[in-house]
Every structure is written in structure tokens, then in C-alpha cells.
Amino acid sequence: MKIHAAWALALLFTASCAGGGGASLMTSPAKGTRFARFEAGGAVSYGIVEGDRVRALTGDLFGKWNPTDRTYTLSEVKILTPVPPSGKVLALAGNFLSHLGGAEPFKKPEIFFKLPTSLVPHGADVVIPPGTEDVHYEAEEVVVIGKRAKNVPQDQAMGHVFGVTAGNDISARDWQKGDRQWWRAKGSDTFGPVGPFILTGVNYDDLELVLRLNGEVKQKERTKDHLFKIAETVSFVSRHVTLEPGDLIFMGTPQKTTPIKPGDVMEVELEGVGVLRNKVAAAP
């Protein structure tokens, strides 16, 4: 019997989970596996992306799950944020040397929080709220936590990572500079596009990250240039904040950014994940 490669990998993964609680995370598939969270027929499911189709799963993506025989074309489902917008959303500042503009690099990961309500999926509008005149894109790799992490040593941290997705840390620069806290500059509604898929089973610390604005490349760098890699970041965060399955960590943006305006189309492409596309709109 011929089984699609991704489905075969799913069966192997399911078998590895059967012996105990919590997900046994995939770390070595040759080409990686992509997962989608989607809505079809009014029901929300996770699925394995197989070319231009998605195969629905049952169970808990971060625990025990099984593939089903239900498949859909990607064009007939609604792609949702890769995780429900209810967990913690953390982000790194200044994690690429190319973004620092000559400033001295940080000595430890500099973390701030975005709000879960800032998260929007592929295809959703980014809405510029009233009162800001200088909103920028920020292409980023986003870590998806798959296993509870508290006081995790760095050499064990990747065992708590389920995969990565693409993100766009929308930032109101005037509020960022003028406010004491970044709660609205980074956390306003729609300021956290993520998706379209979660990628697992590759070297997350060496993926190409690209942002295109209206088709023109504005940012392009590899994640190997992160000043603080994923394992170090997850370990550091876990010493202060307990990470839970479905929590997200935005890993920082490279190079310079420029303003966006209503009508612009932003595309963040993270190697292996796919293209996260969002249009900019003005507030009503």
C-alpha cells in the first residue's frame, strides 16, 4: 500500500507519542513537515499539509493525535493562526546585528510581550489604528512551543520546541519611541500576523527569511544570524516565565524597516514554511 510521505511520518510520530504523556517532537525529517490550523464546514482542525491539500488530524497537536482520511484543498479551507490566539506571545528586540544600526549588541535576550489579540492569520488585514503616523513591518521567524518548559537547560531546550512559523511584528515607531511601554506600539489589534503553517523537523537556526512589500524585497537574511539562537532564548525565558504548548516567541527582525500605508501588501516568506501575506488597511 502506498502512503503519502507526510502521512507516513505522521503515523510514525503518533506511534512515538503512544507511550506517554506529552508530544514526542519530530526533529529530523529530511524535508520537514508542515501543519495547518484551518476551518472547514464550520469545524476547526489541525492538519498535515500535503502539497496543495491538507489532511485533517484528530486529537491534540501537542500531545497524541492521528491523521484521518479527510482531506481538503487549501483553496477550499480558511487558514487560521497556527495556534489559537490565547497563549503567551513573547518577542525579541535587537536580535540581528543588521537591525541595530551600529548600536552595541545586547548581552542577553531582550524580551517584550505582544498581546494574543494582536495575532491574525495569513490573508487578514493589518489595520493601522488612529493616532500613529509611522507603522513598520518586521519579518520574523516565530518559535512554536510544544512542551511545557520551566527552568530548562539550554542543551534540552529544543525538546520543548514543536516547530516554527513566519511572523510580522508590526510596530508603530512613533509610539515605540514616545511611550514608556510598547503595549500599543507592538501589541495593537492585528499587529501580529503569523502563519500560514508550522514547519517541523529542520534546522530552525538556518532558514532564509524574506519580506516583500508590494513585490519588492525589503528584508532578506538567514536565521543563522540571530544573535541569540532558539535554544538559548527558550532556556532563558523558561527561567523566568513558564512556557506552555502553543506559546509563541518572535525571534527578531533583520536590517532596516520602512513605513507601510493602507493598500500595501506585505509578504513574509520563511524557508520551508510558506508565504504569510497580509494587506494593510486604515481603521474605519
C-alpha positions in Angstrom: 0.0 0.0 0.0 1.4 3.4 -1.0 1.2 6.0 1.8 1.9 9.7 1.3 5.3 10.6 2.9 3.9 13.2 5.3 1.1 10.8 6.4 3.6 8.0 6.9 5.7 10.4 9.1 2.5 11.3 10.9 1.9 7.7 11.7 5.4 7.3 13.0 5.0 10.4 15.1 1.7 9.1 16.5 3.3 5.8 17.4 6.1 7.6 19.2 3.6 9.5 21.3 1.6 6.5 22.3 3.8 5.5 25.2 3.5 8.5 27.5 2.1 12.0 28.1 3.1 15.0 26.0 4.3 15.2 22.5 7.4 13.4 21.3 8.6 16.1 18.9 9.9 15.5 15.4 13.4 16.7 14.9 14.8 15.0 11.9 12.5 14.6 8.9 14.6 15.2 5.7 12.4 17.9 4.3 10.3 18.9 7.3 6.5 18.5 7.8 4.1 21.4 7.7 1.0 21.6 9.9 -2.0 23.9 9.3 -4.8 25.1 11.6 -7.9 25.6 9.5 -11.6 25.9 9.3 -13.8 23.7 7.0 -17.5 23.3 7.2 -17.7 25.3 10.4 -15.2 23.0 12.2 -11.7 23.9 13.3 -9.0 21.3 12.9 -5.3 20.8 12.6 -3.9 19.1 9.5 -0.8 17.9 7.7 -0.1 19.9 4.6 0.4 17.6 1.6 1.2 19.7 -1.5 -1.9 21.7 -2.2 -4.1 19.7 0.2 -4.4 19.3 3.9 -5.2 16.1 5.8 -7.2 16.6 8.9 -6.0 15.3 12.3 -7.8 14.2 15.4 -6.5 14.7 18.9 -4.1 17.2 20.4 -1.3 18.5 18.1 0.9 19.0 21.1 0.1 15.6 22.5 -1.5 12.5 21.0 -3.0 12.8 17.5 -3.9 10.7 14.5 -4.3 11.5 10.8 -7.7 10.9 9.2 -8.9 10.1 5.7 -10.5 13.6 5.4 -8.5 15.9 3.0 -9.3 19.3 1.6 -7.7 21.5 -1.0 -6.0 24.5 0.7 -8.1 26.8 -1.5 -11.4 25.5 0.0 -10.5 25.9 3.7 -9.9 29.0 5.8 -6.3 29.2 7.1 -6.3 30.3 10.8 -3.5 31.4 13.0 -1.2 28.4 13.6 -2.2 28.3 17.3 -5.3 29.7 19.0 -4.8 33.4 19.9 -4.9 32.7 23.6 -1.4 31.8 24.8 1.6 33.9 25.6 3.3 35.9 22.8 6.9 36.9 23.5 9.3 38.7 21.2 13.0 39.6 21.0 14.3 43.1 20.4 17.6 43.7 18.5 18.3 40.1 17.7 20.0 40.7 14.3 23.2 42.8 14.2 22.0 44.2 10.9 19.0 45.8 12.7 20.9 47.5 15.4 22.3 50.4 13.2 25.7 50.3 14.9 24.3 50.1 18.5 26.1 47.7 20.9 24.5 44.2 20.9 22.6 43.2 23.9 24.3 40.8 26.4 21.2 38.7 26.9 17.9 38.2 25.1 15.8 41.3 25.4 12.2 40.1 25.7 9.0 42.0 25.4 5.4 40.8 25.2 2.9 41.2 22.4 -0.8 40.6 23.1 -2.6 37.4 21.9 -5.3 39.7 20.5 -2.6 41.1 18.1 -2.5 37.8 16.3 -4.1 37.5 12.9 -3.8 34.8 10.2 -2.5 34.7 6.6 -4.8 36.8 4.5 -6.2 39.0 7.2 -5.8 42.8 7.1 -3.3 44.7 9.3 -5.3 47.7 10.4 -3.4 50.9 11.3 -5.1 52.4 14.3 -5.8 56.1 14.7 -3.1 58.2 16.2 0.1 56.7 14.7 1.9 58.1 11.7 4.8 55.7 11.4 4.0 52.0 11.3 6.6 49.5 10.0 6.7 45.8 9.0 9.2 43.4 10.7 9.7 40.0 9.2 10.5 37.3 11.8 10.9 33.6 12.5 8.4 32.6 15.2 9.0 29.7 17.6 6.0 27.5 18.5 6.4 25.8 21.9 5.3 22.2 22.0 6.0 21.1 25.5 5.9 22.8 28.9 9.2 24.5 29.7 10.3 25.7 33.2 13.9 26.1 34.1 15.0 24.2 31.0 18.8 23.8 30.4 20.0 25.1 27.1 21.0 21.7 25.9 17.5 20.4 26.4 15.6 23.4 25.2 14.9 22.2 21.6 13.0 19.3 23.0 10.4 21.8 24.0 10.1 23.4 20.6 7.4 22.0 18.3 8.4 24.0 15.2 8.5 27.4 13.7 6.2 29.7 11.6 6.5 33.1 9.9 5.5 36.3 11.7 5.3 40.0 11.1 6.0 42.1 14.2 4.0 45.2 13.1 5.4 48.2 15.0 4.3 51.8 15.4 7.6 53.5 15.6 6.3 56.9 16.9 4.5 55.1 19.8 7.6 52.9 20.4 9.8 55.9 20.8 7.3 58.1 22.7 5.7 55.7 25.1 7.4 54.2 28.2 6.0 50.7 27.4 5.5 49.1 24.0 2.0 47.7 24.7 0.3 49.6 21.9 3.3 50.1 19.6 3.8 46.3 19.3 0.5 44.9 20.7 -2.3 46.7 19.0 -5.0 44.6 17.3 -3.8 43.0 14.1 -0.1 43.9 14.8 0.9 40.2 14.9 0.3 38.3 11.7 1.5 34.7 11.9 1.4 31.7 9.6 0.4 30.2 7.3 1.9 26.9 8.5 4.1 25.4 11.3 7.2 23.8 10.0 8.9 20.9 11.9 11.9 18.7 11.5 14.5 21.1 10.1 17.4 23.2 11.4 15.4 26.2 12.5 18.6 28.2 13.1 19.5 28.4 9.4 16.4 29.3 7.4 16.1 32.2 4.8 13.8 35.0 5.9 12.4 37.4 3.3 10.0 40.3 3.4 8.5 41.7 0.2 6.5 45.0 0.2 4.3 45.3 -2.9 6.5 42.7 -4.5 9.8 44.4 -3.7 12.3 42.7 -1.4 12.9 44.8 1.6 14.4 42.4 4.1 16.5 39.2 3.4 18.7 37.4 5.9 19.2 33.9 7.3 18.2 32.9 10.8 21.8 31.7 11.5 22.5 35.4 12.0 20.3 35.6 15.1 22.5 36.9 17.9 20.6 34.6 20.4 19.6 31.3 18.9 16.4 29.4 19.7 17.8 27.1 22.4 19.4 29.9 24.3 16.3 32.0 24.1 13.9 29.3 25.2 16.1 28.3 28.1 16.5 32.0 29.2 12.8 32.7 29.0 11.9 29.5 30.9 13.9 30.6 33.9 11.5 33.5 34.4 8.3 32.6 32.6 6.8 29.1 32.3 6.2 28.3 28.6 3.2 26.2 27.6 2.3 24.4 24.4 1.1 26.9 21.8 3.1 29.8 23.2 4.9 31.8 20.6 8.3 33.6 20.6 9.0 36.1 17.8 12.8 35.9 17.2 13.6 39.4 16.0 13.8 41.2 12.6 16.8 41.9 10.4 18.1 45.0 8.6 16.2 48.3 8.3 12.4 48.6 8.0 10.3 51.2 6.3 6.8 52.6 6.8 3.6 50.9 5.5 0.4 52.5 4.4 -3.2 51.4 3.6 -3.3 49.4 0.4 0.2 47.9 0.8 0.7 44.2 0.6 3.3 42.5 2.9 4.7 39.0 2.3 6.9 37.3 4.8 8.5 34.1 3.5 10.3 31.8 5.9 12.1 29.0 4.1 10.0 25.8 4.2 7.1 27.4 5.9 5.5 29.3 3.1 4.4 32.9 2.4 2.5 34.9 5.1 0.6 37.6 3.1 -1.3 40.5 4.7 -2.8 43.7 3.3 -2.6 47.0 5.1 -5.8 48.8 5.8 -6.8 52.0 7.6 -9.0 52.0 10.7 -12.7 52.6 9.9 
